[in-house]
Amino acid sequence: MTLRRTAGSEEAWGRIEVPRLGLRAFIAEGVDAGTLRVAVGHVPDTAFPDEGGNIALAGHRDTFFRPLSDLVLADVITLVTPLGAFRYEVESIDIVTPDRTDFVARGVEDVLTLVTCYPFDVLGHAPLRLIARARPVGVPRTVLGQRTGEHSVGHRTDIAGPNAETGTSQGVRP
């Protein structure tokens, strides 16, 4: 059994949890309006937790991903699936323009990418995107692509997390 085979377009295949933020939401396949109304969406053609590569998840900043406004480096994100729990630690948080789609490319690096509109407090259309990238817990860290090219707006500096100074992680990925 693989998650890709079990992921249906109208049913959840997993759950995302960020305990420190109280974030807990179902994950469903797709990023269309209907899916994002009821769940966090898995970006099609990106990896699933049981595969290698970039797992990209998208959510609205005024619904399921609202707690990401308080996300910090070293926060632990867990993806709970029928195959087990996969744990990740936030390694970077960037603010970019909407035309930056390289963050959601499948890629070969094992990374979890969360995408939501930014800023959180703007009414109506948000002009930017928050991109949070997290590495599997227990896997050696490498520099994340350093893709802050001409379309990058900035890197959040108010995000030092609870484990940022010690570099320790919490738990292991199964």
N, C-alpha and C positions, 0 to 999 in steps of 0.2 A: 504494500500500500504506500502511495506517495500522496502528499498534500495536493499536488497539482491535479492528480486524477480525481480527488474527492471534492475539490473546490467547485461549487456550483455558482452560477451567476446570481442566484437569489437566496442563498443560504450561507450562514457563517461557517468558516472553516477553522476559526481560531479566535483568540481573545488577546488584546494588548493590555498590559498592566504596567503602570508606573506607580508603585506603592507610595512613594514619598509625596506624590502629587494627588493621590486619590483617583488617578485616571484608570478606568477599567471599561473597555468597550469591545464589542465584537468586531471581527475582521471578516469582510466578505470580498469576493472577487469583483473588480471593476472600480472605476472612479466616476461613473455617470451620476447624475443628480439623484436618481432613485436609490442607488447604493449608499451614497454619502448622507442621505437623509436618515438611514437606519443603522449605519455601521461605518467604521474606518474602512477605506477602500485599499485593496491590494492593487498596485499599478500593474496592468497586464504586461506580460512578457518580461517581468522581472522575476528574480529567483523567489522560491519559497524557503522557509527555514530549514527544510531537510535537503536542500540543494546548495551548491556553491554559488557564490555571486552576491549581487546587490539585491536585497529585499527592499522594495520601495512601498511605503504606505502613505496614503494621503487622507486628510480629514479637514473638516471646516474649523476655522478658528473660533467660531461662535457656538459650536456644539461639542463634539467629542474631543477635539484637540484644544479646547480652551485652556486646560491646565498646562499646556506646553508653554504658556507665557511665563511660567516659573521654572522651567526646565533649566538645569545647570549641568556643567561637566561632572562626570562620574555618577550621574543618576543611573539607576539600574532599570532597564526595560525588559519585561518578560513577555514572550509570545507563547501563549498556552495553546497547544494543538492536540489533536487525537494521538499524535506520535510522541508527545512529551512537551516539556517546557524548555524553551530556548532563551537564555539570558544574555543580555547585551549591556555594555556600559557606554554612556554618552562620551564621545571623544571630541566632537566639534559641533558648534552651532554657528551657522552663517546666515546672513540676511542678503538675499540676492534679488535681481530683477526676474520677472516671470519668464523671460526668454531663456533662462539658464535651465536647460533640460538635461544636461550631462549628468546631473545628480541622480536621475532616475533611469539611466542606462543600465542594462543588466550587469555588465562588467564581470570581472573575474575575482575581485576582492570580496571576501566574506564581510559584508557590512549591512547594517540595517539603516535605512534612510527614511526619516519622517519628514513630510512636506505639509505645510499649511500656509495660509495667507498671513501677511504681516503688514502693518502692526495690528495688534489685537484690539486696540481701543478705537479704531477708525470705523465710522458708520459707512455702509455701502461697500463699494469695490475697494479692496486693499491693493495698493500699488506694488507691494513687494512680497517675497516669500521667505519664510523661515525654513531652513534646511538643517535638521539635526541628524548627525551620523553617529552610529554606535557600533562598537566591535563586540564580537562574541566574547563572553567572559572566559578567561583562561587561555586565550589565544594570544601569542606574542603581538604586541602593537607595532604597527608600521605607520609611517606618515601617510595621511589620507591624501592621495593624489595631488595636493597643492594646486588645485584648479581654481584659483581665485582671480582669473583673468580679467579682461576689460569689463565684463558685465557684473562683476562682484561689487556689491554695495558696501559691505563691511562685515566685520566679525564681532559678535557680541563680546563685550569685555566684563559684563556684570554676571558672569556665569560660573564662578569658581564654586565647585560642589563640595560635598562633605568629605570626599576622598581625594580631592585634587592635590592636596599637599603631600599625602603619603603615597599616592599612586596605587593604593590597594584596591582590590575589587571585592565584591561581595558574591560568593557562591561560584559555581561552575556550571558550564553548559553540559547537558547530558550528551 
